[in-house]
Amino acid sequence: GPHLIVAAVKTERTVASHAHLGDGSMDVFIVRATGRLRLAAIFAQVAAGRPPLADPAFQCWKADWIQIVPESESDNFNVDGEVAAGLPTEIRVVPAAVTVFFASW
């Protein structure tokens, strides 16, 4: 069905306090199309760190991969600020694929 928001995140500072960088999975959140007032209430709860897990318009899962299949090529979506074409897209978690170095002051 129509979805307003689909988010796949990999960070501990998300709408889910149970999200962890080292668990080998991403946290997937879906907000189904709903009215503006209800959407504003969902966003307010998420921003306050209390995602509305009992609300049927809000769903979340843990996954190691997801596939997004738009209904048509005109259904573009946003990937980290970049607009992606409305084509099927697969997103996978690849644990330990990158080594990150940082300076400690």
N, CA, C and O atoms as CSV, one atom per row, in Angstrom:
chain,resi,resn,atom,element,x,y,z
A,1,GLY,N,N,0.810,-1.190,0.000
A,1,GLY,CA,C,0.000,0.000,0.000
A,1,GLY,C,C,0.846,1.243,0.000
A,1,GLY,O,O,2.073,1.153,0.055
A,2,PRO,N,N,0.233,2.387,-0.059
A,2,PRO,CA,C,0.995,3.634,-0.100
A,2,PRO,C,C,1.704,3.899,1.227
A,2,PRO,O,O,1.120,3.766,2.302
A,3,HIS,N,N,2.955,4.269,1.123
A,3,HIS,CA,C,3.749,4.613,2.295
A,3,HIS,C,C,4.243,6.037,2.144
A,3,HIS,O,O,4.664,6.450,1.063
A,4,LEU,N,N,4.192,6.761,3.202
A,4,LEU,CA,C,4.684,8.128,3.194
A,4,LEU,C,C,6.176,8.146,3.459
A,4,LEU,O,O,6.917,8.893,2.820
A,5,ILE,N,N,6.624,7.317,4.412
A,5,ILE,CA,C,8.029,7.314,4.799
A,5,ILE,C,C,8.502,5.881,5.015
A,5,ILE,O,O,7.835,5.093,5.685
A,6,VAL,N,N,9.647,5.553,4.448
A,6,VAL,CA,C,10.338,4.312,4.752
A,6,VAL,C,C,11.751,4.709,5.112
A,6,VAL,O,O,12.425,5.357,4.311
A,7,ALA,N,N,12.221,4.344,6.286
A,7,ALA,CA,C,13.573,4.700,6.714
A,7,ALA,C,C,14.318,3.449,7.131
A,7,ALA,O,O,13.816,2.640,7.911
A,8,ALA,N,N,15.521,3.300,6.601
A,8,ALA,CA,C,16.405,2.213,7.020
A,8,ALA,C,C,17.628,2.881,7.622
A,8,ALA,O,O,18.382,3.556,6.922
A,9,VAL,N,N,17.822,2.695,8.906
A,9,VAL,CA,C,18.873,3.434,9.603
A,9,VAL,C,C,19.831,2.492,10.314
A,9,VAL,O,O,19.476,1.370,10.673
A,10,LYS,N,N,21.047,2.971,10.508
A,10,LYS,CA,C,22.053,2.180,11.208
A,10,LYS,C,C,22.796,3.104,12.160
A,10,LYS,O,O,23.934,3.496,11.903
A,11,THR,N,N,22.157,3.436,13.231
A,11,THR,CA,C,22.757,4.297,14.232
A,11,THR,C,C,22.035,4.129,15.548
A,11,THR,O,O,20.879,3.707,15.576
A,12,GLU,N,N,22.694,4.450,16.623
A,12,GLU,CA,C,22.055,4.360,17.936
A,12,GLU,C,C,21.234,5.599,18.253
A,12,GLU,O,O,20.479,5.599,19.225
A,13,ARG,N,N,21.361,6.637,17.471
A,13,ARG,CA,C,20.613,7.878,17.715
A,13,ARG,C,C,19.465,7.981,16.725
A,13,ARG,O,O,19.435,8.864,15.868
A,14,THR,N,N,18.548,7.083,16.859
A,14,THR,CA,C,17.400,7.025,15.949
A,14,THR,C,C,16.124,7.019,16.764
A,14,THR,O,O,16.125,7.317,17.959
A,15,VAL,N,N,15.060,6.681,16.109
A,15,VAL,CA,C,13.778,6.601,16.797
A,15,VAL,C,C,13.680,5.367,17.664
A,15,VAL,O,O,12.691,5.186,18.374
A,16,ALA,N,N,14.689,4.514,17.618
A,16,ALA,CA,C,14.654,3.287,18.415
A,16,ALA,C,C,15.829,3.244,19.367
A,16,ALA,O,O,16.986,3.233,18.945
A,17,SER,N,N,15.531,3.220,20.637
A,17,SER,CA,C,16.607,3.155,21.616
A,17,SER,C,C,17.293,1.797,21.585
A,17,SER,O,O,18.390,1.650,22.122
A,18,HIS,N,N,16.659,0.795,20.960
A,18,HIS,CA,C,17.253,-0.539,20.875
A,18,HIS,C,C,18.193,-0.687,19.680
A,18,HIS,O,O,18.775,-1.757,19.497
A,19,ALA,N,N,18.360,0.359,18.856
A,19,ALA,CA,C,19.259,0.290,17.703
A,19,ALA,C,C,20.706,0.332,18.179
A,19,ALA,O,O,21.064,1.150,19.026
A,20,HIS,N,N,21.538,-0.554,17.630
A,20,HIS,CA,C,22.948,-0.603,18.011
A,20,HIS,C,C,23.810,-0.762,16.771
A,20,HIS,O,O,23.467,-1.513,15.858
A,21,LEU,N,N,24.923,-0.058,16.742
A,21,LEU,CA,C,25.816,-0.110,15.587
A,21,LEU,C,C,26.388,-1.501,15.351
A,21,LEU,O,O,26.609,-1.881,14.201
A,22,GLY,N,N,26.629,-2.256,16.388
A,22,GLY,CA,C,27.315,-3.529,16.238
A,22,GLY,C,C,26.436,-4.758,16.154
A,22,GLY,O,O,26.946,-5.871,16.286
A,23,ASP,N,N,25.125,-4.608,15.937
A,23,ASP,CA,C,24.263,-5.795,15.956
A,23,ASP,C,C,24.095,-6.460,14.590
A,23,ASP,O,O,23.376,-7.453,14.476
A,24,GLY,N,N,24.744,-5.930,13.556
A,24,GLY,CA,C,24.687,-6.548,12.232
A,24,GLY,C,C,23.377,-6.367,11.505
A,24,GLY,O,O,23.106,-7.072,10.533
A,25,SER,N,N,22.561,-5.440,11.956
A,25,SER,CA,C,21.284,-5.207,11.287
A,25,SER,C,C,20.982,-3.719,11.219
A,25,SER,O,O,21.595,-2.909,11.914
A,26,MET,N,N,20.022,-3.377,10.365
A,26,MET,CA,C,19.538,-2.004,10.299
A,26,MET,C,C,18.135,-1.984,10.884
A,26,MET,O,O,17.465,-3.015,10.948
A,27,ASP,N,N,17.705,-0.834,11.300
A,27,ASP,CA,C,16.358,-0.671,11.824
A,27,ASP,C,C,15.525,-0.016,10.732
A,27,ASP,O,O,15.862,1.064,10.249
A,28,VAL,N,N,14.442,-0.670,10.349
A,28,VAL,CA,C,13.594,-0.219,9.248
A,28,VAL,C,C,12.295,0.304,9.841
A,28,VAL,O,O,11.631,-0.384,10.616
A,29,PHE,N,N,11.941,1.522,9.472
A,29,PHE,CA,C,10.727,2.163,9.968
A,29,PHE,C,C,9.848,2.545,8.791
A,29,PHE,O,O,10.337,3.047,7.779
A,30,ILE,N,N,8.564,2.308,8.923
A,30,ILE,CA,C,7.601,2.687,7.890
A,30,ILE,C,C,6.490,3.493,8.537
A,30,ILE,O,O,5.935,3.098,9.562
A,31,VAL,N,N,6.171,4.630,7.925
A,31,VAL,CA,C,4.993,5.402,8.319
A,31,VAL,C,C,4.049,5.344,7.133
A,31,VAL,O,O,4.336,5.892,6.069
A,32,ARG,N,N,2.930,4.681,7.324
A,32,ARG,CA,C,1.943,4.562,6.246
A,32,ARG,C,C,1.244,5.903,6.035
A,32,ARG,O,O,1.147,6.726,6.946
A,33,ALA,N,N,0.768,6.096,4.830
A,33,ALA,CA,C,0.062,7.329,4.501
A,33,ALA,C,C,-1.078,7.535,5.490
A,33,ALA,O,O,-1.875,6.629,5.733
A,34,THR,N,N,-1.144,8.718,6.048
A,34,THR,CA,C,-2.150,9.038,7.054
A,34,THR,C,C,-2.441,10.530,6.982
A,34,THR,O,O,-1.812,11.239,6.196
A,35,GLY,N,N,-3.359,11.009,7.769
A,35,GLY,CA,C,-3.696,12.430,7.773
A,35,GLY,C,C,-2.578,13.285,8.356
A,35,GLY,O,O,-1.706,12.784,9.066
A,36,ARG,N,N,-2.610,14.559,8.054
A,36,ARG,CA,C,-1.555,15.476,8.499
A,36,ARG,C,C,-1.466,15.590,10.019
A,36,ARG,O,O,-0.371,15.637,10.579
A,37,LEU,N,N,-2.602,15.634,10.674
A,37,LEU,CA,C,-2.596,15.773,12.136
A,37,LEU,C,C,-1.990,14.533,12.795
A,37,LEU,O,O,-1.181,14.638,13.717
A,38,ARG,N,N,-2.392,13.367,12.311
A,38,ARG,CA,C,-1.834,12.124,12.865
A,38,ARG,C,C,-0.343,12.012,12.551
A,38,ARG,O,O,0.437,11.578,13.399
A,39,LEU,N,N,0.057,12.400,11.339
A,39,LEU,CA,C,1.470,12.380,10.961
A,39,LEU,C,C,2.279,13.306,11.867
A,39,LEU,O,O,3.374,12.950,12.301
A,40,ALA,N,N,1.745,14.484,12.152
A,40,ALA,CA,C,2.430,15.426,13.051
A,40,ALA,C,C,2.576,14.823,14.446
A,40,ALA,O,O,3.606,15.004,15.095
A,41,ALA,N,N,1.559,14.114,14.907
A,41,ALA,CA,C,1.624,13.477,16.224
A,41,ALA,C,C,2.680,12.371,16.237
A,41,ALA,O,O,3.413,12.225,17.215
A,42,ILE,N,N,2.760,11.595,15.157
A,42,ILE,CA,C,3.783,10.543,15.059
A,42,ILE,C,C,5.172,11.162,15.084
A,42,ILE,O,O,6.040,10.693,15.820
A,43,PHE,N,N,5.398,12.211,14.288
A,43,PHE,CA,C,6.704,12.868,14.260
A,43,PHE,C,C,7.066,13.451,15.623
A,43,PHE,O,O,8.225,13.393,16.034
A,44,ALA,N,N,6.087,14.010,16.320
A,44,ALA,CA,C,6.359,14.579,17.648
A,44,ALA,C,C,6.802,13.482,18.615
A,44,ALA,O,O,7.732,13.682,19.396
A,45,GLN,N,N,6.143,12.334,18.567
A,45,GLN,CA,C,6.522,11.229,19.442
A,45,GLN,C,C,7.915,10.709,19.100
A,45,GLN,O,O,8.713,10.424,19.993
A,46,VAL,N,N,8.200,10.589,17.818
A,46,VAL,CA,C,9.519,10.119,17.383
A,46,VAL,C,C,10.601,11.105,17.822
A,46,VAL,O,O,11.638,10.696,18.342
A,47,ALA,N,N,10.364,12.394,17.615
A,47,ALA,CA,C,11.344,13.423,17.999
A,47,ALA,C,C,11.590,13.424,19.503
A,47,ALA,O,O,12.683,13.763,19.956
A,48,ALA,N,N,10.584,13.048,20.272
A,48,ALA,CA,C,10.725,13.010,21.727
A,48,ALA,C,C,11.358,11.704,22.204
A,48,ALA,O,O,11.526,11.497,23.406
A,49,GLY,N,N,11.714,10.812,21.256
A,49,GLY,CA,C,12.332,9.548,21.625
A,49,GLY,C,C,11.353,8.488,22.073
A,49,GLY,O,O,11.741,7.489,22.679
A,50,ARG,N,N,10.067,8.707,21.773
A,50,ARG,CA,C,9.027,7.746,22.143
A,50,ARG,C,C,8.249,7.333,20.891
A,50,ARG,O,O,7.112,7.765,20.704
A,51,PRO,N,N,8.849,6.504,20.033
A,51,PRO,CA,C,8.139,6.125,18.811
A,51,PRO,C,C,6.817,5.432,19.128
A,51,PRO,O,O,6.747,4.635,20.063
A,52,PRO,N,N,5.780,5.724,18.369
A,52,PRO,CA,C,4.438,5.191,18.649
A,52,PRO,C,C,4.285,3.749,18.183
A,52,PRO,O,O,3.595,3.482,17.199
A,53,LEU,N,N,4.924,2.822,18.883
A,53,LEU,CA,C,4.960,1.429,18.455
A,53,LEU,C,C,3.571,0.789,18.389
A,53,LEU,O,O,3.379,-0.175,17.647
A,54,ALA,N,N,2.609,1.299,19.143
A,54,ALA,CA,C,1.259,0.738,19.117
A,54,ALA,C,C,0.397,1.327,17.999
A,54,ALA,O,O,-0.709,0.843,17.759
A,55,ASP,N,N,0.881,2.358,17.316
A,55,ASP,CA,C,0.120,3.002,16.242
A,55,ASP,C,C,0.243,2.171,14.969
A,55,ASP,O,O,1.362,1.933,14.515
A,56,PRO,N,N,-0.859,1.721,14.375
A,56,PRO,CA,C,-0.778,0.896,13.163
A,56,PRO,C,C,-0.171,1.624,11.960
A,56,PRO,O,O,0.254,0.976,11.003
A,57,ALA,N,N,-0.124,2.958,11.995
A,57,ALA,CA,C,0.496,3.697,10.892
A,57,ALA,C,C,2.022,3.675,10.986
A,57,ALA,O,O,2.706,4.015,10.021
A,58,PHE,N,N,2.558,3.276,12.143
A,58,PHE,CA,C,4.006,3.246,12.377
A,58,PHE,C,C,4.441,1.813,12.610
A,58,PHE,O,O,3.925,1.140,13.502
A,59,GLN,N,N,5.389,1.345,11.812
A,59,GLN,CA,C,5.889,-0.019,11.978
A,59,GLN,C,C,7.410,0.000,11.972
A,59,GLN,O,O,8.019,0.860,11.335
A,60,CYS,N,N,8.029,-0.942,12.679
A,60,CYS,CA,C,9.485,-1.039,12.650
A,60,CYS,C,C,9.918,-2.498,12.730
A,60,CYS,O,O,9.257,-3.336,13.344
A,61,TRP,N,N,11.052,-2.770,12.088
A,61,TRP,CA,C,11.652,-4.099,12.070
A,61,TRP,C,C,13.160,-3.965,12.091
A,61,TRP,O,O,13.698,-2.895,11.808
A,62,LYS,N,N,13.842,-5.046,12.424
A,62,LYS,CA,C,15.284,-5.169,12.247
A,62,LYS,C,C,15.483,-6.055,11.022
A,62,LYS,O,O,14.756,-7.029,10.827
A,63,ALA,N,N,16.477,-5.709,10.195
A,63,ALA,CA,C,16.741,-6.501,8.985
A,63,ALA,C,C,18.207,-6.390,8.613
A,63,ALA,O,O,18.871,-5.410,8.953
A,64,ASP,N,N,18.716,-7.407,7.906
A,64,ASP,CA,C,20.077,-7.291,7.393
A,64,ASP,C,C,20.070,-6.870,5.924
A,64,ASP,O,O,21.111,-6.514,5.371
A,65,TRP,N,N,18.879,-6.913,5.285
A,65,TRP,CA,C,18.723,-6.339,3.951
A,65,TRP,C,C,17.251,-6.034,3.710
A,65,TRP,O,O,16.361,-6.663,4.281
A,66,ILE,N,N,17.026,-5.056,2.854
A,66,ILE,CA,C,15.662,-4.720,2.437
A,66,ILE,C,C,15.670,-4.451,0.939
A,66,ILE,O,O,16.711,-4.145,0.357
A,67,GLN,N,N,14.520,-4.568,0.334
A,67,GLN,CA,C,14.353,-4.205,-1.066
A,67,GLN,C,C,13.176,-3.242,-1.149
A,67,GLN,O,O,12.091,-3.518,-0.637
A,68,ILE,N,N,13.406,-2.121,-1.796
A,68,ILE,CA,C,12.354,-1.127,-2.014
A,68,ILE,C,C,11.940,-1.234,-3.471
A,68,ILE,O,O,12.767,-1.078,-4.369
A,69,VAL,N,N,10.656,-1.500,-3.710
A,69,VAL,CA,C,10.149,-1.646,-5.068
A,69,VAL,C,C,9.034,-0.625,-5.273
A,69,VAL,O,O,7.896,-0.860,-4.867
A,70,PRO,N,N,9.354,0.511,-5.904
A,70,PRO,CA,C,8.329,1.519,-6.162
A,70,PRO,C,C,7.257,0.987,-7.114
A,70,PRO,O,O,7.525,0.118,-7.943
A,71,GLU,N,N,6.045,1.520,-6.981
A,71,GLU,CA,C,4.955,1.085,-7.857
A,71,GLU,C,C,5.183,1.532,-9.296
A,71,GLU,O,O,4.751,0.851,-10.226
A,72,SER,N,N,5.859,2.672,-9.496
A,72,SER,CA,C,6.162,3.135,-10.851
A,72,SER,C,C,7.489,3.891,-10.840
A,72,SER,O,O,7.971,4.285,-9.778
A,73,GLU,N,N,8.077,4.094,-12.010
A,73,GLU,CA,C,9.354,4.796,-12.106
A,73,GLU,C,C,9.241,6.259,-11.702
A,73,GLU,O,O,10.259,6.900,-11.439
A,74,SER,N,N,8.032,6.802,-11.648
A,74,SER,CA,C,7.856,8.195,-11.236
A,74,SER,C,C,7.860,8.343,-9.714
A,74,SER,O,O,7.843,9.461,-9.199
A,75,ASP,N,N,7.883,7.209,-8.988
A,75,ASP,CA,C,7.924,7.225,-7.519
A,75,ASP,C,C,9.370,7.316,-7.031
A,75,ASP,O,O,9.924,6.339,-6.526
A,76,ASN,N,N,9.975,8.490,-7.186
A,76,ASN,CA,C,11.345,8.691,-6.725
A,76,ASN,C,C,11.398,8.632,-5.207
A,76,ASN,O,O,10.380,8.815,-4.539
A,77,PHE,N,N,12.588,8.376,-4.656
A,77,PHE,CA,C,12.738,8.392,-3.208
A,77,PHE,C,C,14.066,9.018,-2.834
A,77,PHE,O,O,14.974,9.128,-3.659
A,78,ASN,N,N,14.167,9.428,-1.573
A,78,ASN,CA,C,15.318,10.153,-1.064
A,78,ASN,C,C,16.240,9.190,-0.329
A,78,ASN,O,O,15.814,8.480,0.582
A,79,VAL,N,N,17.506,9.174,-0.733
A,79,VAL,CA,C,18.505,8.344,-0.079
A,79,VAL,C,C,19.585,9.272,0.471
A,79,VAL,O,O,20.447,9.743,-0.270
A,80,ASP,N,N,19.529,9.527,1.767
A,80,ASP,CA,C,20.499,10.375,2.444
A,80,ASP,C,C,20.670,11.725,1.741
A,80,ASP,O,O,21.788,12.208,1.559
A,81,GLY,N,N,19.546,12.320,1.352
A,81,GLY,CA,C,19.581,13.643,0.733
A,81,GLY,C,C,19.665,13.627,-0.783
A,81,GLY,O,O,19.522,14.675,-1.413
A,82,GLU,N,N,19.892,12.473,-1.380
A,82,GLU,CA,C,19.961,12.356,-2.834
A,82,GLU,C,C,18.669,11.721,-3.347
A,82,GLU,O,O,18.189,10.740,-2.779
A,83,VAL,N,N,18.115,12.276,-4.410
A,83,VAL,CA,C,16.895,11.724,-4.991
A,83,VAL,C,C,17.277,10.555,-5.893
A,83,VAL,O,O,18.068,10.707,-6.823
A,84,ALA,N,N,16.708,9.394,-5.606
A,84,ALA,CA,C,16.991,8.187,-6.382
A,84,ALA,C,C,15.829,7.912,-7.329
A,84,ALA,O,O,14.674,8.211,-7.028
A,85,ALA,N,N,16.164,7.338,-8.474
A,85,ALA,CA,C,15.143,6.997,-9.465
A,85,ALA,C,C,14.191,5.957,-8.895
A,85,ALA,O,O,14.558,5.187,-8.007
A,86,GLY,N,N,12.980,5.938,-9.403
A,86,GLY,CA,C,11.965,5.007,-8.924
A,86,GLY,C,C,12.171,3.610,-9.454
A,86,GLY,O,O,11.296,3.053,-10.117
A,87,LEU,N,N,13.328,3.041,-9.164
A,87,LEU,CA,C,13.652,1.683,-9.594
A,87,LEU,C,C,13.827,0.793,-8.370
A,87,LEU,O,O,14.131,1.293,-7.286
A,88,PRO,N,N,13.640,-0.522,-8.523
A,88,PRO,CA,C,13.876,-1.411,-7.376
A,88,PRO,C,C,15.290,-1.220,-6.832
A,88,PRO,O,O,16.257,-1.162,-7.591
A,89,THR,N,N,15.396,-1.125,-5.517
A,89,THR,CA,C,16.671,-0.878,-4.864
A,89,THR,C,C,16.825,-1.821,-3.688
A,89,THR,O,O,15.890,-2.017,-2.912
A,90,GLU,N,N,18.009,-2.405,-3.557
A,90,GLU,CA,C,18.300,-3.298,-2.451
A,90,GLU,C,C,19.348,-2.643,-1.556
A,90,GLU,O,O,20.344,-2.104,-2.039
A,91,ILE,N,N,19.112,-2.698,-0.256
A,91,ILE,CA,C,20.045,-2.126,0.720
A,91,ILE,C,C,20.441,-3.254,1.665
A,91,ILE,O,O,19.587,-3.938,2.230
A,92,ARG,N,N,21.763,-3.440,1.831
A,92,ARG,CA,C,22.275,-4.520,2.683
A,92,ARG,C,C,23.217,-3.967,3.746
A,92,ARG,O,O,23.917,-2.979,3.524
A,93,VAL,N,N,23.219,-4.615,4.891
A,93,VAL,CA,C,24.208,-4.335,5.928
A,93,VAL,C,C,25.377,-5.278,5.680
A,93,VAL,O,O,25.200,-6.491,5.560
A,94,VAL,N,N,26.579,-4.700,5.604
A,94,VAL,CA,C,27.782,-5.506,5.417
A,94,VAL,C,C,28.674,-5.246,6.625
A,94,VAL,O,O,29.454,-4.294,6.624
A,95,PRO,N,N,28.566,-6.086,7.658
A,95,PRO,CA,C,29.337,-5.861,8.888
A,95,PRO,C,C,30.843,-5.832,8.621
A,95,PRO,O,O,31.371,-6.647,7.863
A,96,ALA,N,N,31.519,-4.881,9.256
A,96,ALA,CA,C,32.978,-4.743,9.194
A,96,ALA,C,C,33.502,-4.547,7.777
A,96,ALA,O,O,34.642,-4.919,7.496
A,97,ALA,N,N,32.705,-3.972,6.872
A,97,ALA,CA,C,33.136,-3.761,5.495
A,97,ALA,C,C,34.109,-2.592,5.375
A,97,ALA,O,O,34.874,-2.520,4.412
A,98,VAL,N,N,34.088,-1.688,6.330
A,98,VAL,CA,C,34.928,-0.493,6.278
A,98,VAL,C,C,35.612,-0.318,7.627
A,98,VAL,O,O,34.999,-0.490,8.680
A,99,THR,N,N,36.885,0.027,7.574
A,99,THR,CA,C,37.609,0.358,8.791
A,99,THR,C,C,37.644,1.871,8.917
A,99,THR,O,O,38.047,2.567,7.985
A,100,VAL,N,N,37.229,2.374,10.050
A,100,VAL,CA,C,37.176,3.825,10.269
A,100,VAL,C,C,38.262,4.204,11.271
A,100,VAL,O,O,38.347,3.640,12.362
A,101,PHE,N,N,39.089,5.170,10.880
A,101,PHE,CA,C,40.126,5.694,11.761
A,101,PHE,C,C,39.730,7.088,12.177
A,101,PHE,O,O,39.198,7.842,11.363
A,102,PHE,N,N,39.971,7.452,13.410
A,102,PHE,CA,C,39.690,8.804,13.862
A,102,PHE,C,C,40.725,9.218,14.887
A,102,PHE,O,O,41.302,8.395,15.597
A,103,ALA,N,N,40.938,10.516,14.939
A,103,ALA,CA,C,41.927,11.057,15.882
A,103,ALA,C,C,41.279,11.270,17.231
A,103,ALA,O,O,40.128,11.695,17.322
A,104,SER,N,N,42.004,10.981,18.247
A,104,SER,CA,C,41.541,11.209,19.609
A,104,SER,C,C,42.328,12.381,20.173
A,104,SER,O,O,43.559,12.352,20.158
A,105,TRP,N,N,41.662,13.394,20.662
A,105,TRP,CA,C,42.344,14.597,21.153
A,105,TRP,C,C,42.589,14.518,22.606
A,105,TRP,O,O,43.154,15.445,23.187
